[in-house]
Amino acid sequence: MSCHPQEPDRATSVEPAPEGAVRPPREESRQSGPPPRPQTTNDETGPDAVSPAPAEEHTAAMQELEDRWRRALADLDNLRKRHARELERERTVERSRTAAAFLPILDNLELALSHADADSDAIVEGIRAVRDQAVNVLELLGYPRHAETGVAFDPARHEVVSVVDDPDVEPGTVVQVLRPGYGDGDRQLRPATVTVAKRE
């Protein structure tokens, strides 16, 4: 048995680098460029990942909006048609009511014509009564008669066709009504046709 200590294996021994020396880089660090980034897939989820809404949801929302729009158009069209029907019904009722109001006048005219051979004064009185009846019907419909003389000229109610010199009345006074007027303001059928005293 030898008493000499064994020398360390030179193949496996590592001598410590002197202080301040630069160690050679390892094999892994000799590769150039930054390290490769890890591969990610579309299935990766995280706090920063934004998942777009599916196309089916957008399609369903658009379909719902279109259905609501079509229903609103249909409701509006039905309302317009119903209003037109009601308006025409009201017009028909009003025309019937007006025509019915004039039926007694026609009856009295027929009666006056049937007595044409009677006394002329009686015929005149009958015609005058029929005229008054017609005037009353127009007034009930909202068109009062205007055939007054001696009133001041009003351009909203009178239409001047002639001017006369009359010293007995104030200038601008209606002295003669050639054709009566009916109605007032927005409900005026026509103004009265009048003759007015001359202004100085």
Order of alpha helices (4+ residues) and beta strands (2+ residues): alpha-alpha-beta-beta-beta-beta-beta
